[in-house]
Amino acid sequence: MRPGNGESMMDKKEKEMAAALAAVAAFMQQEEEAFHQHLAAAMAPPKTQAQAAMPNLWGQSGRQSMMQMRNLMQVKALHR
């Protein structure tokens, strides 16, 4: 192959086309896998009562501290 005869340009275009097609195929495969995961999650049995009742300790702690701060501000505002 000689660089001046145009074949290198064709090879470059073919490589670009192959790369683009590979990217599209990878994207489509990811989308299909995501769809199957979503479908499997939708068909999974619902959580049991024990699993659903498990408390979120970080959330509970945050709500408790917000309520405590609000209570302190109310006490300060009412007892001046």
C-alpha positions in Angstrom: 0.0 0.0 0.0 1.4 3.3 -1.0 0.2 6.4 0.9 -0.5 8.5 -2.2 -2.9 6.2 -4.0 -6.1 6.7 -1.9 -6.4 3.3 -0.3 -5.3 4.7 3.1 -8.2 7.1 3.0 -10.6 4.1 2.3 -9.0 2.2 5.2 -9.4 5.1 7.5 -13.1 5.5 6.6 -13.7 1.7 7.0 -12.0 1.9 10.5 -14.2 4.8 11.4 -17.3 3.0 10.2 -16.4 -0.1 12.1 -15.8 1.9 15.3 -19.1 3.7 14.9 -21.0 0.4 14.3 -19.2 -1.2 17.3 -20.3 1.7 19.5 -23.9 1.5 18.4 -23.9 -2.3 19.0 -22.5 -1.8 22.5 -25.1 0.8 23.3 -27.9 -1.4 22.0 -26.6 -4.3 24.1 -26.5 -2.1 27.2 -30.0 -0.9 26.6 -31.2 -4.5 26.2 -29.5 -5.6 29.4 -31.0 -2.6 31.3 -34.4 -3.6 30.0 -34.0 -7.2 31.1 -32.9 -6.1 34.6 -35.9 -3.8 34.8 -38.2 -6.6 33.7 -36.7 -9.0 36.2 -37.1 -6.5 39.0 -40.7 -5.9 38.0 -41.5 -9.6 38.0 -39.7 -10.3 41.4 -41.8 -11.1 44.3 -42.6 -8.1 46.5 -40.7 -7.5 49.7 -41.9 -9.1 52.8 -43.2 -7.2 55.8 -39.9 -7.5 57.7 -37.9 -6.2 54.8 -40.2 -3.2 54.2 -40.3 -2.3 57.9 -36.5 -2.1 58.3 -35.8 1.5 59.5 -33.4 3.8 57.8 -31.2 4.7 60.7 -29.5 7.7 59.0 -32.8 9.1 57.9 -34.3 8.7 61.4 -31.3 10.3 63.0 -31.5 13.3 60.6 -35.2 13.8 61.3 -34.7 13.5 65.0 -32.0 16.2 65.0 -34.1 18.5 62.8 -37.0 18.1 65.3 -34.8 18.8 68.2 -33.4 21.9 66.6 -36.9 23.2 65.9 -38.0 22.5 69.4 -35.0 24.5 70.8 -35.8 27.4 68.5 -39.4 27.4 69.6 -38.4 27.3 73.3 -36.0 30.2 72.7 -38.7 32.2 70.8 -41.4 31.7 73.4 -39.3 32.2 76.6 -37.6 35.5 76.1 
